[in-house]
Structures are given as C-alpha cells and as structure tokens.
Amino acid sequence: MSELEIQENMSAEEAFMDTENAYEEIPEAFQKLAQLLGQDQFELLFPDKDVENQDEMRLVYLMNDAVESFLVFSGARMTGHYQKDYEGELDATLSQEDGEYVLVVYQGETVVTIFFQDLSLEVNLYNYGDVGHFWVKGYEYLRILEYRLAILSDKCEYLGEKATSDTERKLAKLVHFPPLNYTCYPAVPAKYIVPMEDPWNPTEEAMDVMEELVKEAGDKSLLWWLQRYRRYHGKRMSRWIARLLHREKHAAVVDLLNKKLAKEAENYPRRDFGEKFNQKYQNILKKAEKRKAELESNGQKVTLVREEPFAAARDSVDFKVYLMIWKEKQGDRVAEIEEF
C-alpha cells in the first residue's frame, strides 16, 4: 500500500481509495482509525508501563458508561515520543512496508510511529441503566436522563446496529429533543459540552418518539403541549416543555422513559473490576441497598444510582452509590441525594 494521508475533510473510504492499490472493501477497523485521526483523536492505552517493548497497543475508540471500545494494534512496536496529554490538530500517514503497517502521527512538533501487523476493533458493552453522575445540581434525575441518552446516542453513532437494539436506536433520537438534551438539562458543566448542530430545534423523529412515549403514559395534557411544540418550537417553547417535565403531574412520562432505557441496558453485563475491587464495590452497594430498603419501608420512593470507573483504564471516577429520595415541592418533582 502506498502512503496514505488521513485528512479531516476526507472520509476513510476516500482516503484508502486515494492509494495506488486501493482495497475493494476497506476493513472496518481501518475506517474507524481514519475517523478518529480525522477528528484529531489519538489516545493510546498500554497493557503495562514498558511502553516501547510490548506487542499490543490499544487506541481508544469510544469510552463511556455504556461502552469501552478500542482499536487494537497487534504485533506492534512504537518509536518516537507519544504525548499522552496532547490536545490539538493531528497529521497522520499510513503505509505498508516490508509486510507490516506503519502509522506515523504528528502531534504538533513531535512524531510517534507505530509499526504493526494487524488492526482490529474491540468492543465491550455494559449495563448503563442505573449509572449516572451528579456533576450539576438541580433536577438531577433529568440531568442523568440527558446523560444516558447522550452516551446511548454516541454508542449508536459510533458502533451502529451490531452494538445496539432497535429500541435503543429509537430512544437515542431523543438527544434531538431539546427539553431533554443539554440545552435544558446539561449533565456536565458548560466547558465540557460537545455542541451539536442546531440543538434548540427538535427533529421530526425525536418528536415522534416523544409523542409515542407520552401517549403510552396516558398524559393528554403533555401531548397537547407537544403538538403545539411541533409548530412553535424554539428556545422559549423548549424551556417551557422542559419545565413541564419536572412537574409531578407529568412524572409518568419521565418514569416510562427511564424504565425503557433500563430494560434495554439489562441486555449487557456489569463491569468486572477483578476480585479485589468487585468485593470492595459490593460492600458499598450493600450499604446503599440496606438504606434504600429502610427508606422504602417508611413509604418513601427511592432510586439507586451507581457511579463507576472504566474497566480498561482507571480514571478519576471512583465507585460510588447514590440514593435519589423522591420529594414533591410545590408541584415540582425533586430528589434528595444521599451518597455512599
């Protein structure tokens, strides 16, 4: 294969077809490599600390609470200097020499080269139905819902039908329903939000999914507002619908959506952190479940939420369990948070 330039404005297919000996069918892993580099994404994970002397390297493809996915370089070795914390534009070339691939990545002024025999896609799917974070205060349960829809949407976009169910792909369309996306209930502070194109205007598909949910929940009042929203959408109406979603009167719709997400998420396993950490986390979970049972015995409604690190790489998130204790305040549905 002749040298291949991977450019942001060039698709994976176009990039490979630009070579002298183009493949009729481009392997999926190489398409995804071009996609990542075209987005200036290049985060490597190594099995051990000896970076230069190992024959397998992982490039992060997608990591969130629903999936940990990597491009795996097999029979690999690396030269040059890899900047772990580099943020900025990338240039890259891919070639084939002497029976192996050569990937050269330019991180600003530095260059890192990976020689490898093969490239494959590794995908690990996880149960995300009761996973959430409490990074922003106020109507936390709606922010958690926004977060779950966002990571589900990424899962659908990056991994497609092989990794998602029909229902998941349907519910993921709600990221384009402004009253439930980051415009109204951001799960993270503003500096961490990755903006979407035209986030304040709902798509027809998103409206269809939301209307179907509202009909199933039997909420005629909210259905009337959604039908008006189809004709008069914009920031003002989006915020009004978002306000309705935290009213106790319309709680059944939010509960139904959470129930559907949880049901789909149950098709995937929990993360396995190894015996030591599994036991530690299980002890925390048992304490939270005991407290939950106590509260429920007193007639309170309680929802358990887990926060956990990635299985493949330890990050800044530690394992925690939260209880959301449901309250009503002047017709609003709110949650009191207890942390374990």
C-alpha beads as a LAMMPS data file, in Angstrom:
LAMMPS data file: protein, C-alpha beads

340 atoms
339 bonds

1 atom types
1 bond types

-500.0 500.0 xlo xhi
-500.0 500.0 ylo yhi
-500.0 500.0 zlo zhi

Masses

1 110.0

Atoms # bond

1 1 1 0.000 0.000 0.000
2 1 1 1.386 3.430 -0.866
3 1 1 1.482 6.222 1.721
4 1 1 -1.952 7.377 2.863
5 1 1 -2.759 10.844 4.118
6 1 1 -5.596 10.852 6.693
7 1 1 -7.302 14.223 6.496
8 1 1 -10.240 15.710 8.369
9 1 1 -12.196 16.511 5.223
10 1 1 -11.617 13.100 3.692
11 1 1 -13.668 10.038 4.604
12 1 1 -11.986 6.755 5.432
13 1 1 -13.175 5.298 2.154
14 1 1 -11.889 8.251 0.124
15 1 1 -8.578 8.135 1.937
16 1 1 -7.980 4.467 1.144
17 1 1 -9.236 4.831 -2.407
18 1 1 -6.617 7.545 -2.835
19 1 1 -3.844 4.914 -2.636
20 1 1 -2.333 3.201 -5.668
21 1 1 -3.562 -0.255 -4.651
22 1 1 -6.976 0.538 -3.181
23 1 1 -8.961 -2.200 -1.470
24 1 1 -12.376 -3.067 -2.862
25 1 1 -13.600 -3.316 0.718
26 1 1 -11.892 -1.350 3.469
27 1 1 -11.641 -3.222 6.790
28 1 1 -13.882 -1.692 9.443
29 1 1 -11.018 -1.121 11.883
30 1 1 -9.085 0.957 9.323
31 1 1 -12.180 3.031 8.581
32 1 1 -12.516 3.778 12.278
33 1 1 -8.823 4.641 12.551
34 1 1 -9.227 7.220 9.778
35 1 1 -12.352 8.537 11.505
36 1 1 -10.535 9.055 14.817
37 1 1 -7.494 10.723 13.325
38 1 1 -9.704 12.926 11.173
39 1 1 -11.302 14.120 14.432
40 1 1 -7.856 14.773 15.992
41 1 1 -8.359 11.922 18.464
42 1 1 -5.377 9.761 19.417
43 1 1 -5.413 8.331 22.955
44 1 1 -3.326 5.203 23.461
45 1 1 -3.622 2.715 26.311
46 1 1 -0.836 0.276 27.080
47 1 1 -1.066 -3.090 28.883
48 1 1 1.981 -2.285 31.015
49 1 1 4.404 0.515 31.861
50 1 1 7.086 -0.579 29.397
51 1 1 5.633 1.450 26.542
52 1 1 8.230 0.675 23.891
53 1 1 8.536 -3.081 24.479
54 1 1 5.114 -4.640 24.046
55 1 1 3.391 -6.175 21.070
56 1 1 -0.149 -4.934 21.639
57 1 1 -1.422 -1.372 21.927
58 1 1 -4.949 -0.013 22.256
59 1 1 -6.243 3.205 20.763
60 1 1 -9.396 4.484 22.457
61 1 1 -12.289 4.493 20.002
62 1 1 -15.240 5.149 22.317
63 1 1 -15.319 5.120 26.122
64 1 1 -18.352 5.996 28.198
65 1 1 -20.599 4.330 30.765
66 1 1 -22.263 2.205 28.080
67 1 1 -19.244 1.018 26.092
68 1 1 -15.460 0.706 26.145
69 1 1 -14.170 0.227 22.623
70 1 1 -10.637 0.198 21.196
71 1 1 -8.668 -0.225 18.039
72 1 1 -6.075 -2.885 18.853
73 1 1 -2.665 -2.791 17.156
74 1 1 -1.286 -6.352 17.139
75 1 1 2.353 -7.283 16.638
76 1 1 3.106 -3.655 17.408
77 1 1 6.105 -1.597 18.364
78 1 1 6.424 2.149 18.798
79 1 1 9.168 4.706 18.205
80 1 1 9.283 8.438 18.744
81 1 1 7.604 10.399 21.510
82 1 1 3.914 9.931 22.319
83 1 1 2.320 12.914 24.105
84 1 1 -0.363 11.474 26.358
85 1 1 -1.890 14.863 27.201
86 1 1 -1.614 16.431 23.734
87 1 1 -4.615 18.452 22.579
88 1 1 -4.579 19.942 19.139
89 1 1 -4.604 19.121 15.451
90 1 1 -3.081 15.904 14.183
91 1 1 -1.486 14.934 10.892
92 1 1 -1.057 11.268 10.076
93 1 1 0.119 8.912 7.345
94 1 1 -0.394 5.183 6.958
95 1 1 1.732 2.984 4.730
96 1 1 2.679 -0.652 4.310
97 1 1 6.333 -1.608 4.218
98 1 1 8.071 -4.993 4.368
99 1 1 4.887 -6.830 5.324
100 1 1 3.786 -4.532 8.140
101 1 1 1.798 -1.336 8.522
102 1 1 3.429 1.927 9.511
103 1 1 1.314 4.616 11.152
104 1 1 3.035 7.969 11.622
105 1 1 1.218 10.526 13.769
106 1 1 2.340 14.133 14.114
107 1 1 1.341 15.713 17.431
108 1 1 2.367 19.271 16.781
109 1 1 6.185 19.310 16.742
110 1 1 6.600 15.693 17.863
111 1 1 6.240 12.463 15.935
112 1 1 5.211 8.995 17.075
113 1 1 5.359 5.940 14.810
114 1 1 3.570 2.627 15.323
115 1 1 4.655 -0.431 13.349
116 1 1 2.013 -3.173 13.471
117 1 1 0.907 -6.417 11.826
118 1 1 -2.845 -6.121 12.182
119 1 1 -5.591 -3.800 13.393
120 1 1 -8.865 -4.973 14.973
121 1 1 -11.852 -3.452 16.744
122 1 1 -12.545 -4.499 20.343
123 1 1 -15.972 -3.680 21.769
124 1 1 -17.128 -4.166 25.371
125 1 1 -20.753 -3.251 26.094
126 1 1 -22.034 -2.588 29.619
127 1 1 -25.251 -2.085 31.551
128 1 1 -25.837 1.681 31.779
129 1 1 -29.417 1.571 33.063
130 1 1 -28.683 2.711 36.618
131 1 1 -25.400 4.536 36.003
132 1 1 -25.222 8.300 36.470
133 1 1 -23.263 11.240 37.786
134 1 1 -24.141 14.228 39.921
135 1 1 -21.918 16.875 38.387
136 1 1 -24.588 19.592 38.116
137 1 1 -27.173 20.370 40.788
138 1 1 -30.887 20.818 40.300
139 1 1 -33.349 18.281 38.885
140 1 1 -30.557 15.723 38.925
141 1 1 -32.785 12.917 37.674
142 1 1 -33.406 14.788 34.411
143 1 1 -29.692 15.504 34.005
144 1 1 -28.963 11.802 34.469
145 1 1 -31.569 11.044 31.821
146 1 1 -29.903 13.537 29.458
147 1 1 -26.563 11.838 30.120
148 1 1 -27.857 8.334 29.427
149 1 1 -29.460 9.455 26.176
150 1 1 -26.214 11.180 25.137
151 1 1 -23.995 8.137 25.732
152 1 1 -26.567 5.924 24.031
153 1 1 -26.565 8.243 21.024
154 1 1 -22.753 8.032 20.821
155 1 1 -22.952 4.252 21.044
156 1 1 -25.427 4.185 18.156
157 1 1 -23.428 6.624 16.045
158 1 1 -20.009 5.006 16.507
159 1 1 -20.921 1.306 16.698
160 1 1 -24.254 1.008 14.894
161 1 1 -26.598 -1.959 14.685
162 1 1 -24.041 -4.547 15.816
163 1 1 -23.932 -2.986 19.280
164 1 1 -27.463 -1.640 19.731
165 1 1 -31.061 -2.817 19.712
166 1 1 -33.899 -1.376 17.642
167 1 1 -35.341 0.220 20.774
168 1 1 -32.013 1.773 21.745
169 1 1 -31.625 3.367 18.338
170 1 1 -35.161 4.670 18.586
171 1 1 -34.728 6.184 22.073
172 1 1 -31.344 7.666 21.137
173 1 1 -33.146 10.024 18.768
174 1 1 -34.297 11.952 21.852
175 1 1 -30.902 13.699 22.010
176 1 1 -32.525 15.917 19.382
177 1 1 -35.465 16.727 21.659
178 1 1 -34.256 19.983 23.296
179 1 1 -36.281 19.722 26.533
180 1 1 -34.275 16.583 27.307
181 1 1 -30.860 17.445 25.878
182 1 1 -28.017 19.615 27.178
183 1 1 -29.731 22.878 26.211
184 1 1 -32.151 22.484 29.129
185 1 1 -30.713 19.829 31.465
186 1 1 -26.933 19.594 30.921
187 1 1 -25.349 16.757 32.878
188 1 1 -21.904 18.375 32.770
189 1 1 -20.624 21.957 33.190
190 1 1 -20.683 24.092 30.038
191 1 1 -16.937 23.798 29.340
192 1 1 -17.289 20.019 28.846
193 1 1 -20.259 20.097 26.483
194 1 1 -19.626 18.994 22.904
195 1 1 -22.054 21.154 20.920
196 1 1 -24.492 19.678 18.417
197 1 1 -25.674 21.391 15.285
198 1 1 -28.887 23.352 15.892
199 1 1 -29.551 21.875 19.368
200 1 1 -32.625 24.023 20.081
201 1 1 -34.723 22.675 17.210
202 1 1 -36.256 19.190 17.611
203 1 1 -36.112 16.742 14.735
204 1 1 -39.310 15.154 13.444
205 1 1 -38.012 11.731 14.505
206 1 1 -37.393 12.948 18.057
207 1 1 -40.869 14.464 18.225
208 1 1 -42.396 11.200 17.005
209 1 1 -40.594 9.194 19.700
210 1 1 -41.574 11.631 22.437
211 1 1 -45.222 11.751 21.378
212 1 1 -45.333 7.961 21.361
213 1 1 -43.985 7.887 24.927
214 1 1 -46.488 10.492 26.095
215 1 1 -49.387 8.593 24.549
216 1 1 -48.216 5.358 26.171
217 1 1 -48.032 7.146 29.534
218 1 1 -51.558 8.483 29.011
219 1 1 -50.568 12.123 29.566
220 1 1 -53.108 14.026 27.447
221 1 1 -52.075 17.417 28.788
222 1 1 -48.413 16.993 27.814
223 1 1 -49.465 15.582 24.447
224 1 1 -51.398 18.795 23.747
225 1 1 -48.285 20.846 24.501
226 1 1 -46.094 18.632 22.315
227 1 1 -48.428 19.125 19.379
228 1 1 -48.091 22.895 19.801
229 1 1 -44.342 22.456 20.177
230 1 1 -44.192 20.865 16.720
231 1 1 -45.468 24.115 15.221
232 1 1 -43.850 26.678 17.525
233 1 1 -40.551 25.194 18.613
234 1 1 -37.619 27.351 19.675
235 1 1 -35.849 28.284 22.906
236 1 1 -38.906 29.641 24.670
237 1 1 -41.127 26.642 23.958
238 1 1 -38.273 24.208 24.599
239 1 1 -37.763 25.666 28.052
240 1 1 -41.486 25.534 28.757
241 1 1 -41.703 21.838 27.839
242 1 1 -38.565 21.209 29.909
243 1 1 -40.273 22.853 32.885
244 1 1 -43.311 20.624 32.446
245 1 1 -41.087 17.532 32.611
246 1 1 -40.127 18.231 36.233
247 1 1 -43.728 18.706 37.334
248 1 1 -45.201 15.869 39.380
249 1 1 -48.177 15.925 37.029
250 1 1 -46.028 14.594 34.178
251 1 1 -43.774 12.245 36.175
252 1 1 -45.198 9.149 34.473
253 1 1 -43.605 10.135 31.155
254 1 1 -40.118 10.512 32.645
255 1 1 -40.517 7.262 34.576
256 1 1 -41.605 5.409 31.451
257 1 1 -38.573 6.615 29.502
258 1 1 -36.208 5.611 32.309
259 1 1 -37.883 2.205 32.504
260 1 1 -37.434 1.598 28.786
261 1 1 -33.760 2.583 28.917
262 1 1 -33.150 0.352 31.932
263 1 1 -34.833 -2.604 30.220
264 1 1 -32.594 -2.291 27.150
265 1 1 -29.484 -1.802 29.277
266 1 1 -30.159 -5.065 31.111
267 1 1 -29.105 -6.883 27.946
268 1 1 -25.487 -6.017 28.779
269 1 1 -23.265 -7.192 31.659
270 1 1 -21.875 -5.222 34.572
271 1 1 -18.233 -4.208 34.520
272 1 1 -15.783 -6.649 36.078
273 1 1 -13.032 -4.902 38.074
274 1 1 -11.346 -8.009 39.419
275 1 1 -11.926 -9.842 42.684
276 1 1 -10.390 -7.195 44.982
277 1 1 -12.336 -4.238 43.629
278 1 1 -15.509 -6.229 42.984
279 1 1 -15.664 -7.110 46.679
280 1 1 -14.968 -3.526 47.755
281 1 1 -17.662 -2.164 45.459
282 1 1 -20.117 -4.850 46.501
283 1 1 -19.744 -3.802 50.142
284 1 1 -20.589 -0.196 49.241
285 1 1 -23.558 -1.361 47.192
286 1 1 -24.883 -3.482 50.080
287 1 1 -24.810 -0.481 52.441
288 1 1 -26.764 1.603 49.943
289 1 1 -29.291 -1.173 49.328
290 1 1 -29.846 -1.585 53.081
291 1 1 -30.507 2.144 53.437
292 1 1 -32.806 2.039 50.403
293 1 1 -34.854 -0.765 51.976
294 1 1 -35.167 1.233 55.221
295 1 1 -36.470 4.297 53.396
296 1 1 -38.897 2.288 51.300
297 1 1 -40.248 0.567 54.412
298 1 1 -41.259 4.056 55.564
299 1 1 -43.203 4.639 52.378
300 1 1 -40.597 6.699 50.505
301 1 1 -39.775 6.217 46.829
302 1 1 -36.048 5.724 46.250
303 1 1 -33.882 5.164 43.158
304 1 1 -30.345 3.767 43.310
305 1 1 -27.679 5.211 41.009
306 1 1 -24.165 3.833 40.524
307 1 1 -21.042 5.780 39.540
308 1 1 -18.111 3.629 38.463
309 1 1 -14.694 3.884 36.776
310 1 1 -13.809 2.338 33.436
311 1 1 -12.798 -1.305 33.482
312 1 1 -9.977 -0.931 30.940
313 1 1 -8.286 2.117 32.448
314 1 1 -8.524 3.657 35.898
315 1 1 -9.753 7.223 35.608
316 1 1 -10.623 9.966 38.084
317 1 1 -14.051 8.487 38.803
318 1 1 -14.240 6.157 41.798
319 1 1 -17.041 3.735 42.578
320 1 1 -19.891 5.394 44.455
321 1 1 -23.536 4.678 45.043
322 1 1 -26.203 7.343 45.388
323 1 1 -29.789 7.193 46.511
324 1 1 -32.268 9.605 44.988
325 1 1 -35.068 10.074 47.506
326 1 1 -38.079 11.443 45.696
327 1 1 -39.867 14.518 47.062
328 1 1 -42.586 16.886 45.903
329 1 1 -42.160 20.623 46.320
330 1 1 -44.980 22.924 45.222
331 1 1 -45.929 20.565 42.419
332 1 1 -42.326 20.030 41.365
333 1 1 -40.679 16.645 41.478
334 1 1 -37.284 16.871 43.155
335 1 1 -34.792 14.389 44.596
336 1 1 -32.777 14.464 47.786
337 1 1 -29.367 12.830 47.234
338 1 1 -27.544 10.522 49.653
339 1 1 -24.013 9.363 48.785
340 1 1 -22.247 6.133 49.772

Bonds

1 1 1 2
2 1 2 3
3 1 3 4
4 1 4 5
5 1 5 6
6 1 6 7
7 1 7 8
8 1 8 9
9 1 9 10
10 1 10 11
11 1 11 12
12 1 12 13
13 1 13 14
14 1 14 15
15 1 15 16
16 1 16 17
17 1 17 18
18 1 18 19
19 1 19 20
20 1 20 21
21 1 21 22
22 1 22 23
23 1 23 24
24 1 24 25
25 1 25 26
26 1 26 27
27 1 27 28
28 1 28 29
29 1 29 30
30 1 30 31
31 1 31 32
32 1 32 33
33 1 33 34
34 1 34 35
35 1 35 36
36 1 36 37
37 1 37 38
38 1 38 39
39 1 39 40
40 1 40 41
41 1 41 42
42 1 42 43
43 1 43 44
44 1 44 45
45 1 45 46
46 1 46 47
47 1 47 48
48 1 48 49
49 1 49 50
50 1 50 51
51 1 51 52
52 1 52 53
53 1 53 54
54 1 54 55
55 1 55 56
56 1 56 57
57 1 57 58
58 1 58 59
59 1 59 60
60 1 60 61
61 1 61 62
62 1 62 63
63 1 63 64
64 1 64 65
65 1 65 66
66 1 66 67
67 1 67 68
68 1 68 69
69 1 69 70
70 1 70 71
71 1 71 72
72 1 72 73
73 1 73 74
74 1 74 75
75 1 75 76
76 1 76 77
77 1 77 78
78 1 78 79
79 1 79 80
80 1 80 81
81 1 81 82
82 1 82 83
83 1 83 84
84 1 84 85
85 1 85 86
86 1 86 87
87 1 87 88
88 1 88 89
89 1 89 90
90 1 90 91
91 1 91 92
92 1 92 93
93 1 93 94
94 1 94 95
95 1 95 96
96 1 96 97
97 1 97 98
98 1 98 99
99 1 99 100
100 1 100 101
101 1 101 102
102 1 102 103
103 1 103 104
104 1 104 105
105 1 105 106
106 1 106 107
107 1 107 108
108 1 108 109
109 1 109 110
110 1 110 111
111 1 111 112
112 1 112 113
113 1 113 114
114 1 114 115
115 1 115 116
116 1 116 117
117 1 117 118
118 1 118 119
119 1 119 120
120 1 120 121
121 1 121 122
122 1 122 123
123 1 123 124
124 1 124 125
125 1 125 126
126 1 126 127
127 1 127 128
128 1 128 129
129 1 129 130
130 1 130 131
131 1 131 132
132 1 132 133
133 1 133 134
134 1 134 135
135 1 135 136
136 1 136 137
137 1 137 138
138 1 138 139
139 1 139 140
140 1 140 141
141 1 141 142
142 1 142 143
143 1 143 144
144 1 144 145
145 1 145 146
146 1 146 147
147 1 147 148
148 1 148 149
149 1 149 150
150 1 150 151
151 1 151 152
152 1 152 153
153 1 153 154
154 1 154 155
155 1 155 156
156 1 156 157
157 1 157 158
158 1 158 159
159 1 159 160
160 1 160 161
161 1 161 162
162 1 162 163
163 1 163 164
164 1 164 165
165 1 165 166
166 1 166 167
167 1 167 168
168 1 168 169
169 1 169 170
170 1 170 171
171 1 171 172
172 1 172 173
173 1 173 174
174 1 174 175
175 1 175 176
176 1 176 177
177 1 177 178
178 1 178 179
179 1 179 180
180 1 180 181
181 1 181 182
182 1 182 183
183 1 183 184
184 1 184 185
185 1 185 186
186 1 186 187
187 1 187 188
188 1 188 189
189 1 189 190
190 1 190 191
191 1 191 192
192 1 192 193
193 1 193 194
194 1 194 195
195 1 195 196
196 1 196 197
197 1 197 198
198 1 198 199
199 1 199 200
200 1 200 201
201 1 201 202
202 1 202 203
203 1 203 204
204 1 204 205
205 1 205 206
206 1 206 207
207 1 207 208
208 1 208 209
209 1 209 210
210 1 210 211
211 1 211 212
212 1 212 213
213 1 213 214
214 1 214 215
215 1 215 216
216 1 216 217
217 1 217 218
218 1 218 219
219 1 219 220
220 1 220 221
221 1 221 222
222 1 222 223
223 1 223 224
224 1 224 225
225 1 225 226
226 1 226 227
227 1 227 228
228 1 228 229
229 1 229 230
230 1 230 231
231 1 231 232
232 1 232 233
233 1 233 234
234 1 234 235
235 1 235 236
236 1 236 237
237 1 237 238
238 1 238 239
239 1 239 240
240 1 240 241
241 1 241 242
242 1 242 243
243 1 243 244
244 1 244 245
245 1 245 246
246 1 246 247
247 1 247 248
248 1 248 249
249 1 249 250
250 1 250 251
251 1 251 252
252 1 252 253
253 1 253 254
254 1 254 255
255 1 255 256
256 1 256 257
257 1 257 258
258 1 258 259
259 1 259 260
260 1 260 261
261 1 261 262
262 1 262 263
263 1 263 264
264 1 264 265
265 1 265 266
266 1 266 267
267 1 267 268
268 1 268 269
269 1 269 270
270 1 270 271
271 1 271 272
272 1 272 273
273 1 273 274
274 1 274 275
275 1 275 276
276 1 276 277
277 1 277 278
278 1 278 279
279 1 279 280
280 1 280 281
281 1 281 282
282 1 282 283
283 1 283 284
284 1 284 285
285 1 285 286
286 1 286 287
287 1 287 288
288 1 288 289
289 1 289 290
290 1 290 291
291 1 291 292
292 1 292 293
293 1 293 294
294 1 294 295
295 1 295 296
296 1 296 297
297 1 297 298
298 1 298 299
299 1 299 300
300 1 300 301
301 1 301 302
302 1 302 303
303 1 303 304
304 1 304 305
305 1 305 306
306 1 306 307
307 1 307 308
308 1 308 309
309 1 309 310
310 1 310 311
311 1 311 312
312 1 312 313
313 1 313 314
314 1 314 315
315 1 315 316
316 1 316 317
317 1 317 318
318 1 318 319
319 1 319 320
320 1 320 321
321 1 321 322
322 1 322 323
323 1 323 324
324 1 324 325
325 1 325 326
326 1 326 327
327 1 327 328
328 1 328 329
329 1 329 330
330 1 330 331
331 1 331 332
332 1 332 333
333 1 333 334
334 1 334 335
335 1 335 336
336 1 336 337
337 1 337 338
338 1 338 339
339 1 339 340
